[in-house]
């Protein structure tokens, strides 16, 4: 589908990669991995024609369409949500307009046979392409994708400029999924999703017909959606044919080998330097010394894996708290007419590590902020336990840091007991290396400020930490640092996150927040996902002690009522579709008969008859086209009605 032949890319003399060649085949689903700054996003931009290689070529098959989702900075305005999402159906809109123009051209009187044949051939191609794009169900698909990504039907009429940055990214993702590109390039697509939307997206991408290249630090996501791995490592590009877990096993083996080879090389370098120093001034060894010096100059250093030197950081031992860290009772919180929580009760005990999950907008961040004392509530009680001290992290908290001091000063101010070397190591774990530590906070990007705020959290002496989406701007290595620190943290923890892989080894309790209520699952994230799946597959889960015979009777009654409702709602549409299908079948038979007559040379012996047949053929094509449009409209309506009963 796409051939990448010998491409090279560099910025200011710094080469990201050289002479990269590989193929992207139809249906490939690949993860693109590599250290931060290795060129992953640049490669996606090359494939989407937003960048041009310094040399080499990217050759695409004719009509290959490519969709690209950047990490951020996508803004939509001026249209309603449904209009903006439907604008992604540009191929279908174009083809329908082309179909209309061709049909009108066919009905013109003064066209030659050659022109007529050409129009008919073009019309056939248009109909075939519309069928391939499943145009008859396009509108229903738009709504299905929007709902899957967390939008509600009430949002469809809202203007897109009313939505926040995270929802803007969801709109962009929805448009890409709707547009049915041959290749999707997704750069961190999960950053702004909740767990419900994430699981829906995983299921959608598993069944996606086109090819995928995904950049993501969410291991669970790329393990579930990809079967091939592209790696940019050491300015080189390689392809691993296997799922992400298999790639990680291969990488571990390779890294261990590199570490061993590096150790051998360092040993050899020391021996060579020792020989040079020992015999540098002996005339009898001059040639050998010069030879060893040249060997060292030509030696290519074996580089260690990027995450080999990742730092294991521990929280400062926090003061011990009482058994109960915080207790909320009969708590109420509203924003205007929007009731978020009503009479909510919750207790967090010492050393509990809890994940908050649920759809966006359900109140996860609101509850986290109330617990952390960041916002007020309307009524009820919030009681902190004995000796409980709370630290809170969220991306917007990063914006409240002192802007005119540098990074080292920022962390030094809260960790007097740490040496400068230790502070630099902590900052390095969050991708601030070398002279980066002397940058002023005011010059940092939003993502960099978030990482700095996380570094500050690691230096806290609090015994109760609340973290809201801490992994959005972290690479795999930084996530590992934070994850390990949180596993070993001797205090209580609340994590608002959709990152399943990050949560797995940390949390021992999950609280689902949905529709103003909380539901507690006394187990880790795997237990929560298992129970959710079990509940989804069993309508009787809520009443396991009920009479099975009675349950079966109730089910049959409910199913019968549902079938009757569906029959009543769809009856007239089905009848209309049946009538028009019969008309279309009859018209197609007539069309075939006319085509046969018009293809017969004898027809043109009688010029008047030929003209009449041509006119009849044009009128029939026009009628057939109108009937097909009516059939499509009725089918869309039927699909919408039936979807309500699924």
C-alpha positions in Angstrom: 0.0 0.0 0.0 2.8 2.4 0.9 6.6 2.0 0.2 9.0 3.9 2.3 12.3 3.9 0.4 15.6 5.2 1.9 14.2 8.2 3.8 16.5 10.4 5.9 15.4 13.1 8.3 17.5 15.6 10.3 17.0 18.8 12.2 19.9 21.2 12.5 22.5 18.5 11.7 21.0 16.1 14.3 19.8 13.0 12.4 16.7 11.3 13.7 17.1 8.4 11.3 18.9 7.6 8.0 18.1 5.4 5.0 14.9 4.0 6.5 13.0 1.6 4.2 9.9 -0.5 5.0 6.5 -1.3 3.6 3.0 -0.7 5.1 0.6 -3.3 3.8 -3.2 -3.1 3.8 -4.5 -4.2 7.2 -1.1 -3.8 9.1 -1.6 -2.8 12.7 1.6 -1.6 14.2 2.9 0.1 17.3 5.6 2.7 16.7 8.0 2.8 19.7 11.2 4.5 20.7 12.6 6.9 23.3 11.3 10.4 23.5 12.9 12.5 20.9 13.8 9.5 18.7 11.5 10.8 15.8 8.2 8.9 16.2 6.0 11.9 15.7 8.3 13.1 12.9 7.8 9.8 11.1 4.0 10.1 11.4 4.2 13.6 9.9 6.3 12.3 7.0 3.7 9.6 6.3 0.9 12.2 6.4 2.8 14.6 4.1 3.2 17.3 6.8 7.0 16.9 6.6 9.3 16.1 3.7 12.3 13.8 4.0 15.8 15.2 3.4 16.2 12.3 0.9 14.4 9.2 -0.1 10.8 8.7 -1.2 7.4 7.7 0.2 5.4 6.0 -2.6 1.6 5.5 -2.0 -0.7 3.5 -4.2 -3.3 5.5 -6.1 -6.3 6.6 -4.0 -4.6 5.6 -0.7 -6.0 7.9 2.0 -4.1 8.7 5.2 -5.6 10.1 8.4 -3.4 11.6 11.2 -4.2 12.4 14.8 -1.7 14.7 16.5 -1.2 14.7 20.3 -2.8 18.1 20.9 -3.6 21.6 19.6 -6.7 20.6 17.6 -9.5 23.1 17.7 -13.0 22.9 16.0 -15.5 25.8 15.8 -18.4 27.2 13.8 -20.3 23.9 13.4 -22.5 21.7 15.6 -20.9 18.5 16.8 -22.9 16.3 14.4 -22.1 18.6 11.5 -18.4 18.6 12.3 -18.3 14.8 12.6 -20.3 14.3 9.4 -17.9 16.5 7.5 -15.5 13.5 7.7 -17.8 11.8 5.2 -16.3 13.9 2.4 -15.7 10.9 0.1 -19.4 9.9 0.3 -20.6 13.5 -0.1 -18.3 14.0 -3.1 -19.5 10.7 -4.7 -23.2 11.5 -4.1 -22.7 14.9 -5.9 -20.8 13.2 -8.7 -23.6 10.6 -9.0 -26.2 13.4 -9.3 -24.1 15.2 -11.9 -23.6 12.0 -14.0 -27.3 11.2 -13.8 -28.3 14.6 -15.0 -25.7 14.4 -17.8 -27.2 11.1 -18.8 -30.7 12.6 -19.3 -29.4 15.2 -21.7 -30.7 14.7 -25.3 -27.7 15.8 -27.4 -25.0 13.4 -26.2 -23.1 10.9 -28.3 -23.1 7.2 -27.8 -19.4 7.4 -26.8 -20.2 10.0 -24.2 -23.2 8.0 -22.9 -21.0 4.8 -22.5 -18.4 6.9 -20.7 -21.1 8.3 -18.3 -22.6 4.9 -17.6 -19.1 3.4 -16.8 -18.4 6.3 -14.5 -21.7 5.9 -12.8 -21.0 2.2 -12.2 -17.7 3.1 -10.6 -19.4 5.7 -8.4 -22.0 3.2 -7.2 -19.4 0.6 -6.5 -17.3 3.0 -4.4 -20.5 4.1 -2.5 -21.2 0.5 -1.7 -17.6 -0.1 -0.6 -17.9 2.9 1.8 -21.2 1.5 3.1 -22.8 4.9 2.4 -26.3 3.6 3.2 -25.4 3.4 6.9 -23.0 6.3 7.1 -25.2 8.6 9.3 -25.9 5.9 11.8 -22.2 5.2 12.0 -21.3 8.8 12.8 -23.7 8.8 15.8 -22.4 5.4 16.9 -18.8 6.5 16.9 -19.6 9.8 18.8 -21.4 7.9 21.5 -18.6 5.3 21.7 -16.1 8.1 22.4 -18.2 9.4 25.2 -20.5 12.0 23.7 -24.2 12.0 24.5 -27.1 12.5 22.1 -27.7 15.9 23.8 -24.3 17.0 22.7 -24.9 16.5 19.0 -26.5 20.0 18.5 -23.9 21.8 20.6 -21.4 24.0 18.8 -17.9 22.5 18.8 -16.3 25.6 20.3 -18.2 24.8 23.5 -16.1 21.7 24.1 -12.8 21.7 26.1 -9.4 20.7 24.8 -9.8 17.0 25.7 -13.2 16.8 24.0 -11.7 18.7 21.0 -9.3 15.8 20.6 -12.1 13.3 20.8 -13.9 15.2 18.0 -10.7 14.9 15.9 -10.5 11.2 16.7 -14.1 10.6 15.8 -13.7 12.3 12.4 -10.7 10.0 11.7 -12.7 6.9 12.6 -15.6 8.1 10.5 -13.6 8.9 7.4 -12.6 5.3 6.8 -9.0 6.0 5.7 -6.8 3.3 4.4 -4.1 4.2 7.0 -4.7 5.8 10.4 -1.7 7.4 12.2 -2.6 7.9 15.9 -0.2 9.9 18.2 -1.1 9.2 21.8 -4.8 8.8 21.1 -5.7 7.7 24.6 -4.5 10.7 26.6 -8.0 12.3 26.8 -10.2 9.2 27.1 -11.8 7.6 30.1 -11.8 3.9 30.7 -15.2 3.3 29.0 -14.1 5.1 25.9 -10.7 3.5 25.9 -12.3 0.0 25.9 -14.7 1.0 23.2 -11.8 2.3 21.0 -9.8 -0.9 21.5 -12.8 -2.9 20.3 -13.3 -0.5 17.3 -9.6 -0.7 16.2 -9.5 -4.5 16.5 -12.2 -4.6 13.9 -10.9 -1.7 11.8 -10.3 -2.7 8.1 -7.6 -0.3 7.3 -4.0 -0.2 8.5 -2.9 1.4 11.8 0.3 2.9 13.2 0.0 3.9 16.8 2.3 5.9 19.1 1.2 5.3 22.7 2.7 4.9 26.1 -0.3 2.9 27.2 1.0 -0.7 27.1 -2.5 -2.2 27.6 -3.9 -0.2 24.6 -1.1 -1.1 22.1 -1.0 -4.7 23.2 -4.7 -5.1 22.5 -4.7 -3.2 19.2 -1.5 -4.0 17.3 0.2 -7.2 16.0 3.5 -5.7 14.7 6.0 -3.3 16.2 8.1 -0.6 14.4 11.1 0.5 16.5 13.3 3.6 16.2 16.4 2.8 18.1 19.8 4.4 17.9 18.8 6.4 14.8 17.9 3.1 13.1 14.5 1.6 12.1 13.5 -2.0 12.5 10.3 -4.0 12.1 9.3 -6.8 14.6 6.6 -9.1 13.4 4.8 -10.0 16.5 2.6 -8.4 19.2 3.9 -5.9 21.7 4.5 -8.4 24.5 6.6 -10.6 22.2 8.5 -7.5 21.2 9.2 -6.6 24.8 10.6 -10.1 25.4 12.8 -9.7 22.3 13.9 -6.3 23.5 14.8 -7.6 27.0 17.0 -10.3 25.4 18.6 -7.7 23.1 19.2 -5.2 25.9 20.8 -7.9 28.1 23.1 -8.7 25.2 24.0 -5.1 24.7 24.7 -4.6 28.4 27.0 -7.6 28.3 28.8 -6.4 25.1 29.1 -2.9 26.7 30.7 -4.4 29.8 33.2 -6.4 27.6 34.0 -3.3 25.6 34.5 -1.1 28.6 36.9 -3.8 30.0 38.8 -3.8 26.7 39.0 0.0 26.6 40.4 0.1 30.2 43.0 -2.6 29.3 44.0 -0.7 26.1 44.3 2.7 28.0 46.4 1.0 30.6 48.7 -0.4 28.0 49.0 3.1 26.3 49.8 4.8 29.6 52.3 2.1 30.6 54.3 2.0 27.4 53.7 5.6 26.0 57.3 6.6 26.5 59.1 3.4 25.6 60.6 3.5 22.1 60.4 -0.2 21.7 56.6 -0.1 22.1 56.0 3.1 20.1 54.3 1.3 17.1 52.1 -0.8 19.4 51.1 2.2 21.4 50.1 4.2 18.2 48.2 1.1 16.9 46.2 1.0 20.2 45.5 4.7 20.1 44.1 4.3 16.5 42.0 1.4 17.7 40.5 3.5 20.4 39.8 6.4 17.9 38.0 4.0 15.5 36.1 2.2 18.2 32.3 2.5 17.9 30.8 2.7 21.4 28.1 0.2 22.2 25.3 2.3 23.5 23.2 1.0 26.5 19.4 0.7 26.1 17.6 3.9 26.8 16.0 2.8 30.0 18.9 0.8 31.4 19.9 3.6 33.6 16.4 4.5 34.8 16.4 5.6 38.4 14.6 3.9 41.2 13.2 6.6 43.4 11.5 6.2 46.7 9.2 8.6 48.5 10.5 10.0 51.7 9.1 7.9 54.5 5.8 9.8 55.5 4.6 10.3 59.0 2.2 7.6 60.2 -1.5 8.6 60.1 -4.5 7.3 62.0 -6.5 4.3 60.7 -8.9 6.5 58.8 -7.4 9.1 56.4 -10.6 10.8 55.3 -14.4 10.4 55.8 -17.0 12.0 53.6 -20.6 11.8 54.8 -23.9 12.9 53.2 -21.8 15.1 50.8 -23.6 17.1 48.1 -22.0 18.9 45.2 -23.7 20.7 42.2 -22.6 23.0 39.5 -25.7 25.1 38.9 -28.5 22.7 37.9 -26.1 19.8 37.4 -26.1 17.6 40.5 -22.8 15.8 40.6 -23.1 14.1 44.0 -26.0 13.7 46.4 -25.7 12.3 49.9 -22.4 10.6 49.1 -20.6 8.6 51.7 -17.0 7.4 51.4 -14.2 6.4 53.8 -10.5 6.0 52.8 -8.3 4.0 55.3 -4.6 4.1 55.9 -2.4 2.6 53.2 -5.3 2.0 50.8 -4.4 2.5 47.1 -7.6 3.3 45.1 -8.3 3.9 41.4 -11.2 6.3 40.5 -12.7 5.2 37.1 -15.8 6.0 35.1 -16.9 8.1 32.1 -15.6 11.7 31.7 -18.0 14.2 33.3 -19.2 11.7 35.9 -17.3 13.5 38.7 -14.0 11.7 39.2 -11.9 14.9 39.2 -14.6 16.7 41.3 -14.5 14.0 44.0 -10.6 13.9 43.9 -10.5 17.7 44.4 -13.0 17.6 47.3 -10.9 14.9 49.0 -7.7 16.9 48.4 -9.4 20.1 49.8 -9.0 21.8 46.4 -12.6 22.8 46.0 -15.6 23.4 48.3 -18.8 21.2 48.4 -22.4 22.4 49.0 -23.2 20.4 52.1 -22.3 17.4 54.1 -19.0 16.6 56.0 -15.4 16.1 55.1 -13.3 14.9 58.0 -9.6 14.4 57.8 -8.2 11.6 60.0 -5.5 12.0 62.7 -2.2 13.2 61.3 -3.3 13.0 57.7 -1.5 15.3 55.3 -2.7 15.4 51.6 -0.8 16.2 48.4 -2.6 16.7 45.2 -1.5 16.6 41.5 -3.4 17.4 38.4 -2.3 19.0 35.1 -4.0 22.3 36.0 -2.1 22.4 39.3 1.1 22.6 37.3 0.1 26.0 36.0 0.3 27.5 39.5 4.0 27.0 40.0 6.5 29.9 40.5 7.4 30.9 37.0 10.6 32.9 37.5 12.7 30.2 39.2 14.5 27.3 37.5 13.7 23.6 37.8 16.4 22.8 40.4 15.2 25.7 42.6 11.6 24.5 42.3 12.4 21.0 43.7 15.1 22.2 46.1 12.6 24.4 47.9 10.6 21.3 49.1 13.5 18.8 49.7 16.2 20.4 51.8 17.4 16.9 52.8 18.3 15.9 49.2 21.7 16.6 47.5 21.9 18.4 44.2 22.9 15.1 42.6 19.8 13.4 44.0 17.5 16.2 42.8 19.1 16.1 39.3 18.5 12.4 39.2 14.8 12.8 40.1 14.4 15.5 37.4 16.2 13.3 34.9 13.7 10.5 35.6 11.1 12.9 34.3 13.0 13.7 31.1 14.8 16.9 32.4 18.5 16.2 31.6 21.7 18.2 31.4 21.2 21.9 31.2 17.4 21.5 31.2 17.4 21.7 35.0 18.5 25.4 34.7 15.5 26.4 32.6 13.0 28.8 34.0 9.6 27.3 34.8 7.9 30.0 32.6 9.5 28.6 29.4 8.2 25.1 29.9 5.4 23.7 27.8 2.2 22.4 29.5 3.5 18.8 29.4 6.9 19.8 30.9 5.2 21.6 33.7 3.1 18.5 34.4 6.2 16.4 34.6 7.9 18.9 36.9 4.8 18.9 39.2 5.1 15.0 39.4 8.7 15.3 40.3 7.6 17.6 43.2 5.1 15.0 44.3 7.9 12.4 44.6 9.6 14.7 47.1 6.5 15.2 49.3 6.3 14.1 52.9 2.6 13.6 52.7 1.0 10.3 53.8 -2.1 10.7 51.5 -1.6 11.5 47.8 -4.2 12.2 45.2 -3.1 12.0 41.5 -5.4 13.0 38.6 -4.2 11.5 35.2 -0.5 11.5 36.1 0.7 9.5 33.1 -0.5 11.7 30.2 2.8 13.3 29.4 5.2 10.5 30.5 7.2 8.1 28.3 7.5 4.4 29.2 10.6 4.9 31.4 9.2 7.8 33.4 6.0 5.9 33.9 8.0 3.0 35.2 9.8 5.3 37.7 6.5 6.8 39.0 4.8 3.3 39.0 7.6 1.8 41.1 7.7 4.7 43.5 3.9 4.4 44.0 4.1 0.7 44.6 6.6 1.3 47.4 4.8 4.3 48.8 4.0 3.8 52.5 0.8 5.9 52.5 -2.6 6.1 51.0 -3.2 6.9 47.4 -6.0 7.9 45.0 -5.4 7.6 41.3 -7.7 9.0 38.7 -6.5 7.2 35.6 -7.6 5.2 32.5 -4.1 3.6 32.1 -4.8 -0.1 32.9 -1.2 -1.2 32.7 -0.1 1.6 35.0 -2.8 0.8 37.6 -2.4 -3.0 37.6 0.5 -3.4 40.1 -0.5 -0.4 42.3 -4.1 -0.3 43.3 -6.0 -2.7 45.6 -9.4 -1.1 45.3 -11.4 0.4 42.4 -14.2 3.0 42.9 -16.4 3.5 39.8 -18.1 6.9 39.6 -21.1 7.0 37.4 -24.3 9.1 37.3 -23.7 10.7 40.6 -23.2 7.4 42.5 -20.1 5.4 43.5 -19.7 1.6 43.4 -16.8 0.0 45.3 -14.9 -3.0 43.9 -12.6 -4.5 46.6 -9.9 -5.7 44.2 -7.4 -4.4 41.6 -8.1 -3.1 38.1 -8.1 -6.7 36.6 -10.8 -7.7 39.1 -12.8 -4.6 38.2 -12.6 -5.3 34.5 -13.6 -8.9 35.1 -16.6 -8.0 37.2 -17.7 -5.3 34.7 -17.5 -7.9 31.9 -19.4 -10.4 34.0 -22.1 -7.9 34.8 -22.4 -6.9 31.1 -22.9 -10.6 30.1 -25.4 -11.5 32.8 -28.7 -9.7 33.2 -29.4 -11.6 36.4 -26.1 -10.7 38.2 -27.9 -8.3 40.5 -30.3 -10.9 41.9 -28.4 -14.3 42.1 -30.8 -15.7 44.8 -34.0 -15.2 42.7 -36.1 -18.1 41.5 -34.5 -19.2 38.1 -37.9 -20.3 36.7 -39.4 -16.9 37.6 -36.4 -15.0 36.1 -36.8 -17.0 32.9 -40.5 -16.2 32.6 -39.8 -12.5 33.3 -37.1 -12.5 30.6 -39.4 -14.1 28.1 -42.1 -11.5 28.9 -39.7 -8.6 28.6 -38.3 -10.0 25.3 -41.8 -10.5 23.9 -42.7 -6.9 24.8 -39.5 -5.7 23.3 -40.1 -7.5 20.0 -43.7 -6.1 19.9 -42.3 -2.6 20.4 -39.7 -3.1 17.7 -42.3 -4.5 15.3 -44.7 -1.6 15.9 -41.8 1.0 15.5 -40.4 -0.6 12.3 -43.5 -2.0 10.6 -44.3 0.9 8.3 -40.6 1.5 7.3 -40.1 -2.2 6.5 -43.3 -2.1 4.3 -42.0 1.0 2.5 -38.6 -0.5 2.0 -40.2 -3.8 0.7 -42.3 -1.9 -1.9 -39.4 0.2 -3.1 -37.1 -2.8 -3.3 -39.6 -4.5 -5.6 -39.7 -1.3 -7.8 -35.9 -1.2 -7.9 -35.8 -4.9 -8.9 -38.3 -4.2 -11.7 -36.4 -1.1 -12.9 -33.1 -3.0 -12.9 -34.6 -5.7 -15.1 -35.9 -3.1 -17.5 -32.5 -1.4 -17.4 -30.8 -4.7 -18.3 -33.2 -5.3 -21.2 -32.6 -1.7 -22.5 -28.9 -2.1 -22.2 -29.1 -5.3 -24.3 -31.2 -3.5 -27.0 -28.8 -0.5 -27.1 -25.9 -2.8 -27.4 -27.4 -4.5 -30.5 -26.2 -2.8 -33.8 -29.6 -3.5 -35.4 -31.2 -1.0 -33.1 -29.5 1.8 -34.8 -30.9 0.9 -38.2 -34.0 2.7 -37.1 -32.7 6.1 -35.9 -36.1 7.2 -34.4 -36.4 4.0 -32.4 -32.8 4.3 -31.2 -33.5 7.9 -30.0 -36.6 6.7 -28.2 -34.7 3.9 -26.5 -31.9 6.2 -25.4 -34.5 8.7 -24.0 -36.3 5.8 -22.2 -33.0 4.5 -20.8 -32.0 8.0 -19.5 -35.4 8.4 -17.8 -35.2 4.9 -16.3 -31.7 5.6 -14.9 -33.0 8.8 -13.3 -35.9 7.0 -11.8 -33.7 4.2 -10.6 -31.3 6.7 -9.0 -34.1 8.5 -7.2 -35.5 5.2 -5.9 -32.0 4.1 -4.6 -31.7 7.4 -2.7 -35.2 6.9 -1.2 -34.2 3.3 -0.3 -31.0 4.6 1.4 -32.9 7.2 3.4 -35.5 4.7 4.5 -32.7 2.2 5.4 -30.9 4.8 7.5 -34.2 5.5 9.3 -34.8 1.8 9.9 -31.2 1.4 11.2 -31.7 4.3 13.7 -35.0 2.9 15.0 -33.6 -0.7 15.3 -30.5 0.5 17.1 -32.7 1.7 20.0 -33.8 -1.9 20.6 -30.3 -3.4 20.7 
